[in-house]
Amino acid sequence: MEDIESRTYDFVIVGSGLGGLSCAYILAAEGKSVIVLEKNHQIGGNLQVYSREKSIFDTGVHYLGSMDPGENLYQFFKYFKILDELKLHRLDEDCFDVIRFADGSRYCYAQGYENFQKKLVEYFPEEKEAIAQYCSKIKEICAYFPLYNLRSGGKNYQLNNELLELNAHDYIASLTGNVRLRNVLAGSNLLYAGYKETTPFYVHALILNSYLTGAYKLIDGGSQIAILLSRRIREMGGTIKKRQEVVGAKYHDNGAVQSVLLKDGSEIKGHHFISNTHPAVTIDIFGEDRFLKIYKNRVKSLPNSISTFLVHISFKKGTFPYLNYNIYQHHQEDVWEATTPRSETWPESYFICTPISGRHPEYADSMTVMTYMDSAETEPWADSFRTVADQGDRGESYRNFKKQKEERVLQYIETVFPNIREKILAVHSATPLTFRDYLGNKDGSLYGIRKNSQHPNSTQINTKTKIPNLYLTGQNISLHGILGVTVSAFVTCFSFADKEKLIGQVKNA
């Protein structure tokens, strides 16, 4: 049994989300000693799953992009030596996402740029030029992100204010006067919690591009990514400890972190420290007095993206066919209005998917429905805390709140699948409080700090902090999502490993 308190690790990593695990792998592969500390009973952050009625439910990862051979995430997973063991299923070539509206109209996103354009032109034949221009712009924007393209130099978004300030809604609106086409092009904006006034076009472009270059589901859940990564880390001598909540730090006289303090009173020493928690939470853990006031105030004042209400439906065996596509359902014409939900019309927009089972792929065991919810809705129970490791009780009023919201979602789902209720075995749900408690952020935010096209520099978070040996990683650094967080881990590790060499290893994996 390893005595983790007696060692001084090269790297102590706080949080076992994908960013933390990716950093641990990269650094362990470079011969460094690493330990990952996770407060929960399960590693993986948004990769966590849970099981009900023999159905596996993903909490955060419902499908992957850029997974066709040679694409960026495909190469990253090859570098991590997990690709061959991942159980993947490719989504429908001609319809991996459906954008659907209240009038029943549905529009398919097809994989591959040529196929994507062709499909859209079938729906909007008079808009061929606008659609072509839109696709060209996405490619142009993506070319400015070096690591996204597995290169170290060339065009760089950080030097291009015009790119950073280009607003997603405004750019799409400039292409065409066809309101329905505008909303179809932005119809999957639940992938990044799109805000009309502030979401930059580059966020939209990078995410859509990734799905156009290989959209896949993970058979039997996304936790396999975390499980395989942790296995590789341990094989290289790395240590991962669950139920180890970091609550503070000790410092050397020179201001560098000496060790982190755990909730149980133990202490883990290290030479370098990487936080995979939200930057605002990192400030709380490592001590507000250790950060410049201007930095602390800026980070803590940045608005987070909205949270979610997640409904998980278990089906009676063999009653609901598996859908090899996802549905983005909008009950209002303007898809950008969903991030400001109104109680009388909630849920205005939601995402529907059926996870794929390895046991019987023709039928769905379950369905996941994700819609927006403001964390203010759960404020009456904000003082409560509940995880598997800490079984607090939020009370009967909270359970009634969830049931009412579940029923509201089911009523809307019936407009898409009229006979769905007779096929349902059970319904479970998660609120912003669930995400807050498991992910450790303040408000259950889906995608962390909101990017802002009006003030792009204000939302840029550097991997290095003013504490000389404390670094950041995770979805607030580059971009959220599997690909964005993986990229952020490499950006963090460039401070400790040769950048050219690392990128070469990924490209040639």
C-alpha positions in Angstrom: 0.0 0.0 0.0 1.5 3.3 -1.1 2.0 5.9 1.7 1.0 9.0 -0.2 1.8 11.3 2.7 5.4 10.4 2.9 6.2 11.1 -0.7 6.8 14.4 -2.5 5.2 14.1 -6.0 6.4 15.9 -9.1 2.8 16.8 -9.7 -0.3 16.9 -7.5 -3.5 17.2 -9.6 -6.7 18.3 -7.9 -9.7 16.8 -9.6 -10.1 13.8 -11.8 -12.2 15.3 -14.6 -10.9 14.7 -18.1 -8.5 17.7 -17.8 -6.9 16.3 -14.7 -6.6 12.8 -16.0 -5.2 14.0 -19.3 -2.5 16.1 -17.6 -1.7 13.1 -15.4 -1.2 10.9 -18.4 0.9 13.4 -20.3 3.2 14.0 -17.3 3.4 10.4 -16.3 4.4 9.6 -19.9 7.2 12.1 -19.5 8.5 10.2 -16.5 7.1 12.4 -13.8 5.5 11.1 -10.6 1.9 12.2 -10.4 -1.0 11.8 -8.0 -4.6 12.7 -8.8 -6.9 13.6 -5.9 -10.7 13.2 -6.4 -13.3 14.2 -3.8 -16.0 11.9 -5.2 -16.4 8.1 -5.1 -16.1 8.0 -8.9 -13.5 9.6 -11.2 -14.1 11.4 -14.4 -16.1 14.6 -13.6 -18.6 14.9 -16.5 -17.6 11.4 -17.7 -19.3 9.9 -14.6 -22.2 7.6 -15.2 -24.8 6.0 -12.9 -27.1 3.0 -13.2 -30.8 2.6 -12.6 -33.1 -0.3 -13.6 -30.0 -1.9 -15.3 -29.7 1.2 -17.6 -26.5 3.2 -17.7 -26.9 7.0 -17.8 -24.2 9.5 -18.8 -24.2 12.7 -16.8 -22.3 14.8 -19.3 -20.9 13.1 -22.4 -23.6 12.0 -24.8 -21.6 11.9 -28.1 -18.2 12.6 -29.4 -16.9 14.5 -32.4 -13.6 14.5 -34.4 -13.4 10.7 -34.2 -13.0 9.7 -37.8 -9.5 8.2 -38.5 -6.8 10.9 -38.4 -9.0 13.6 -36.9 -7.8 15.4 -33.8 -9.7 13.6 -31.0 -9.0 10.3 -32.7 -5.3 11.1 -32.6 -5.4 12.3 -29.0 -7.0 9.0 -28.0 -4.4 7.1 -29.9 -1.7 9.1 -28.0 -3.4 8.1 -24.7 -3.4 4.5 -25.9 -7.1 4.1 -25.2 -8.6 4.2 -28.8 -8.4 0.5 -29.5 -10.3 -0.3 -26.3 -13.1 2.3 -26.6 -16.5 0.9 -27.6 -17.6 3.3 -30.3 -20.6 3.5 -32.6 -20.8 5.9 -35.5 -24.0 8.0 -35.7 -26.1 8.2 -38.9 -24.0 9.4 -41.8 -26.8 11.5 -43.3 -28.5 12.5 -40.1 -26.5 12.5 -36.9 -28.4 15.5 -35.4 -32.0 16.5 -36.0 -33.0 20.1 -35.5 -36.8 20.0 -34.8 -39.3 22.8 -34.3 -42.8 23.0 -32.7 -44.5 22.7 -36.1 -43.0 19.2 -36.5 -40.5 20.4 -39.1 -37.2 18.5 -38.9 -33.8 19.2 -40.5 -30.9 16.8 -40.5 -27.2 17.5 -40.0 -25.2 15.1 -42.2 -21.5 14.1 -41.5 -18.8 15.6 -43.7 -18.9 19.1 -45.1 -20.0 18.1 -48.6 -22.8 15.9 -47.2 -23.7 18.6 -44.7 -24.1 21.3 -47.4 -25.9 19.0 -49.8 -28.5 18.1 -47.1 -29.1 21.7 -46.1 -29.5 22.8 -49.7 -32.2 20.2 -50.1 -34.2 22.0 -47.4 -33.2 25.5 -48.5 -32.4 25.3 -52.3 -32.5 29.1 -52.7 -29.9 29.5 -49.9 -27.1 27.5 -51.5 -24.6 30.5 -51.5 -25.3 31.3 -47.9 -24.8 27.7 -46.8 -21.5 27.5 -48.7 -20.3 30.7 -47.2 -21.2 29.5 -43.7 -19.2 26.3 -44.2 -16.2 28.2 -45.6 -16.3 30.5 -42.6 -16.3 27.6 -40.1 -13.2 26.1 -41.8 -11.5 29.5 -41.9 -12.1 30.1 -38.2 -10.9 26.6 -37.2 -7.6 27.1 -39.0 -6.7 29.8 -36.4 -6.5 27.2 -33.6 -3.1 25.5 -33.8 -3.5 22.7 -31.4 -6.9 21.9 -32.7 -5.2 21.3 -36.0 -2.3 19.4 -34.3 0.3 22.0 -35.0 2.4 24.3 -32.9 2.6 27.5 -35.1 0.9 29.3 -37.9 -2.3 31.3 -37.7 -3.3 31.9 -34.1 -6.7 33.1 -32.7 -5.0 34.8 -29.8 -3.6 37.4 -32.1 -6.9 38.0 -34.0 -9.3 40.3 -32.2 -11.6 40.4 -35.1 -12.1 36.6 -34.8 -12.5 36.7 -31.0 -15.1 39.5 -31.3 -17.2 37.9 -34.1 -20.6 37.1 -32.5 -22.2 33.7 -33.5 -25.8 35.0 -33.7 -24.8 38.1 -35.6 -22.6 36.4 -38.1 -25.2 33.7 -38.9 -27.9 36.4 -39.2 -25.7 38.3 -41.7 -25.6 35.4 -44.1 -29.3 35.2 -44.9 -32.7 36.8 -44.4 -34.2 33.3 -44.0 -35.1 33.1 -40.3 -35.7 29.4 -40.3 -32.3 28.7 -41.9 -30.6 30.9 -39.3 -32.2 28.9 -36.6 -31.4 25.6 -38.2 -27.7 26.6 -38.4 -27.7 27.5 -34.8 -30.1 24.7 -33.8 -27.6 22.6 -31.8 -26.5 25.5 -29.6 -27.4 23.5 -26.5 -23.9 22.1 -27.1 -22.4 25.3 -25.8 -25.3 27.2 -24.1 -25.5 29.8 -26.8 -26.3 33.4 -25.7 -27.4 35.7 -28.5 -25.5 38.8 -27.3 -22.2 37.2 -26.2 -21.4 33.7 -27.7 -18.5 34.0 -30.1 -18.7 32.4 -33.5 -15.4 30.5 -32.9 -17.1 28.5 -30.1 -19.9 27.6 -32.6 -17.4 26.8 -35.4 -15.0 24.6 -33.4 -17.8 22.5 -31.9 -19.8 22.0 -35.1 -16.6 21.2 -37.1 -15.8 18.5 -34.6 -19.1 16.7 -35.2 -18.9 17.1 -38.9 -15.6 15.2 -38.8 -16.8 12.1 -37.1 -19.8 11.9 -34.7 -19.9 8.8 -32.5 -21.6 7.5 -29.3 -19.8 5.5 -26.6 -21.5 2.1 -26.2 -22.5 1.6 -22.6 -21.4 5.1 -21.5 -18.7 7.7 -21.4 -17.1 6.5 -18.1 -14.9 4.1 -20.2 -12.7 7.1 -21.2 -11.9 7.8 -17.6 -11.5 4.1 -16.7 -9.1 3.5 -19.5 -7.1 6.7 -18.9 -6.8 5.9 -15.2 -5.6 2.4 -16.1 -2.9 3.8 -18.4 -1.8 6.3 -15.7 -1.5 3.6 -13.1 0.5 1.4 -15.5 3.0 4.2 -15.7 3.3 4.5 -11.9 0.8 7.3 -11.4 -1.5 7.3 -8.4 -5.3 8.2 -8.3 -7.1 8.5 -5.0 -10.9 8.9 -4.7 -12.7 10.4 -1.7 -9.8 12.8 -1.1 -11.2 16.3 -0.9 -8.7 19.1 -1.1 -9.7 21.9 1.3 -6.5 24.0 1.6 -2.8 24.4 1.1 0.5 25.1 2.9 3.2 27.4 1.4 6.9 27.7 1.3 8.5 31.0 2.4 8.9 32.0 -1.3 5.1 31.8 -1.9 5.2 28.4 -3.7 2.7 25.7 -2.7 4.3 23.1 -0.4 1.4 20.8 0.0 -2.4 20.5 -0.2 -4.5 19.7 2.8 -7.3 17.1 2.6 -10.6 17.2 4.4 -9.5 14.2 6.6 -6.5 16.2 7.9 -3.8 14.5 5.8 -1.3 16.4 3.7 0.0 15.7 0.1 3.3 17.3 -0.8 4.4 18.2 -4.3 6.8 20.2 -6.5 4.0 21.4 -8.9 0.2 21.6 -8.5 -2.5 21.5 -11.2 -6.1 22.4 -10.4 -8.8 20.8 -12.5 -11.5 22.6 -10.6 -13.2 25.9 -11.6 -10.8 28.8 -11.3 -13.1 30.5 -8.7 -13.1 27.3 -6.6 -9.3 27.0 -7.0 -9.0 30.5 -5.5 -11.1 29.4 -2.5 -9.0 26.2 -2.0 -5.6 27.7 -2.3 -6.5 30.9 -0.4 -7.8 34.2 -1.6 -4.9 36.1 0.0 -2.5 34.3 -2.4 -4.0 35.8 -5.5 -3.8 39.4 -6.8 -7.0 41.2 -5.9 -7.7 42.3 -9.5 -7.3 38.7 -10.7 -9.5 37.3 -7.9 -12.2 39.8 -8.5 -12.2 39.3 -12.2 -12.4 35.5 -12.0 -15.1 35.5 -9.3 -17.2 38.1 -11.2 -17.2 36.2 -14.6 -20.6 34.8 -15.3 -20.9 31.0 -15.8 -23.0 29.4 -18.4 -26.4 28.2 -17.4 -27.0 24.9 -15.6 -29.3 22.0 -16.7 -32.2 19.9 -15.7 -31.4 16.4 -16.8 -34.2 13.8 -17.2 -33.3 10.1 -17.5 -36.0 7.8 -18.7 -35.8 4.0 -18.4 -37.8 2.0 -20.9 -39.6 -1.3 -20.6 -37.5 -4.0 -22.4 -37.7 -3.9 -26.2 -40.4 -1.2 -26.5 -38.4 1.9 -27.7 -36.2 1.6 -30.9 -32.7 2.9 -30.5 -32.2 6.3 -32.4 -28.9 6.6 -34.2 -29.2 10.4 -34.1 -29.8 13.1 -31.5 -32.7 15.6 -31.5 -32.5 19.3 -30.7 -36.2 20.2 -30.1 -37.2 23.9 -30.1 -40.6 25.1 -29.1 -39.9 28.6 -30.1 -38.7 29.9 -33.4 -35.6 31.7 -32.0 -33.2 29.1 -30.8 -31.2 31.7 -28.9 -33.9 32.4 -26.4 -33.5 29.1 -24.6 -30.7 30.3 -22.3 -33.1 32.7 -20.7 -35.9 30.2 -19.8 -39.3 31.5 -18.8 -41.2 29.6 -16.2 -44.5 29.7 -18.1 -43.0 28.2 -21.3 -40.2 26.1 -19.9 -38.6 24.0 -21.4 -38.4 26.0 -24.6 -35.6 23.8 -26.0 -34.1 20.5 -25.1 -31.7 17.8 -26.3 -32.9 14.2 -26.7 -30.7 11.1 -27.1 -30.9 7.4 -26.6 -27.7 5.8 -25.3 -26.6 2.7 -27.2 -26.5 -0.6 -25.4 -24.0 -3.3 -26.1 -26.5 -6.0 -25.2 -29.3 -5.2 -27.7 -28.3 -2.2 -30.0 -31.6 -2.3 -31.9 -33.5 -1.1 -28.8 -32.9 1.7 -26.3 -32.7 0.9 -22.6 -33.2 4.6 -21.9 -33.4 8.1 -23.1 -31.7 11.3 -21.8 -33.4 14.7 -22.1 -31.3 17.7 -21.3 -32.8 21.2 -20.9 -31.6 24.4 -19.4 -32.4 25.4 -15.8 -31.2 28.5 -13.9 -29.6 27.6 -10.6 -31.8 30.2 -9.0 -34.7 27.7 -9.3 -33.0 25.4 -6.8 -32.0 28.2 -4.4 -34.4 27.0 -1.6 -32.3 23.9 -1.2 -28.9 25.6 -1.8 -27.6 24.8 1.7 -28.1 21.0 1.2 -25.4 18.6 -0.2 -25.9 15.2 -1.6 -23.6 12.7 -3.4 -23.1 8.9 -3.1 -20.2 9.6 -0.7 -22.3 12.1 1.4 -25.9 11.0 1.5 -27.6 14.3 2.5 -31.3 14.6 2.2 -32.7 17.7 0.5 -36.2 16.9 1.7 -39.7 16.3 0.4 -40.2 19.7 -1.1 -37.1 19.1 -3.3 -38.5 15.7 -4.4 -41.8 17.3 -5.3 -40.0 20.1 -7.2 -38.2 17.5 -9.3 -41.4 15.5 -9.9 -43.2 18.6 -11.2 -40.3 19.5 -13.5 -40.1 15.9 -14.8 -43.8 15.9 -15.6 -43.4 19.2 -17.5 -40.6 17.7 -19.6 -42.6 14.5 -20.3 -45.5 16.6 -21.5 -43.3 18.2 -24.1 -41.6 14.9 -25.0 -45.0 13.5 -25.8 -45.2 16.1 -28.6 -42.2 14.4 -30.2 -43.1 10.8 -29.3 -46.9 10.6 -28.7 -47.0 7.1 -27.2 -43.9 7.3 -25.0 -45.5 7.0 -21.6 -46.7 3.5 -22.1 -43.1 2.4 -22.7 -41.6 4.1 -19.6 -40.4 2.0 -16.8 -39.0 4.8 -14.5 -38.0 8.4 -14.6 -35.0 10.0 -12.7 -33.7 13.5 -12.8 -30.8 15.7 -11.9 -30.9 19.4 -11.1 -28.2 22.2 -10.9 -27.6 21.1 -7.3 -26.6 17.6 -8.5 -24.1 19.1 -10.9 -22.8 21.6 -8.3 -22.2 18.8 -5.7 -20.5 16.3 -8.1 -18.5 18.8 -10.2 -17.6 21.2 -7.4 -18.5 24.4 -9.1 -20.6 27.1 -7.5 -23.9 26.9 -9.5 -23.9 23.6 -11.4 -22.8 25.4 -14.6 -22.9 23.2 -17.7 -19.9 24.6 -19.5 -18.1 26.8 -17.0 -17.2 30.4 -17.7 -19.2 32.0 -20.5 -17.0 33.1 -23.4 -17.9 36.7 -24.4 -17.5 38.2 -27.9 -18.0 41.7 -26.5 -15.1 41.4 -24.1 -13.0 38.4 -25.2 -10.0 39.1 -23.1 -12.0 39.2 -19.9 -12.9 35.5 -20.3 -9.4 34.3 -21.2 -8.0 32.3 -18.3 -4.2 31.5 -18.3 -3.0 28.1 -17.3 -0.3 29.8 -15.1 -1.3 31.6 -11.9 0.7 34.1 -9.8 1.5 31.3 -7.4 4.7 30.1 -8.9 4.0 26.4 -9.0 0.2 26.4 -9.3 -1.4 25.8 -12.8 -5.0 25.4 -14.1 -6.6 23.1 -16.6 -10.1 22.1 -17.6 -13.0 23.5 -19.5 -12.4 27.1 -18.5 -9.0 27.2 -20.2 -9.6 26.5 -23.9 -13.0 25.2 -24.5 -15.5 22.8 -22.9 -16.3 19.3 -24.1 -14.1 16.2 -24.6 -12.0 17.8 -27.3 -11.8 21.3 -25.7 -10.7 19.9 -22.3 -8.2 17.5 -23.9 -6.6 20.5 -25.7 -6.5 22.5 -22.5 -4.6 19.7 -20.8 -1.9 19.8 -23.4 -1.8 23.6 -23.1 -1.2 23.2 -19.4 1.5 20.6 -19.8 3.4 22.7 -22.4 4.9 24.4 -19.3 6.6 21.2 -18.4 7.1 19.2 -21.6 8.5 20.0 -25.1 5.6 21.4 -27.1 6.9 20.3 -30.5 7.7 16.8 -29.3 4.3 16.4 -27.7 2.4 17.5 -30.7 4.6 15.2 -32.9 3.7 12.3 -30.6 0.0 13.0 -31.0 0.2 13.4 -34.8 2.3 10.2 -35.2 0.5 8.1 -32.6 
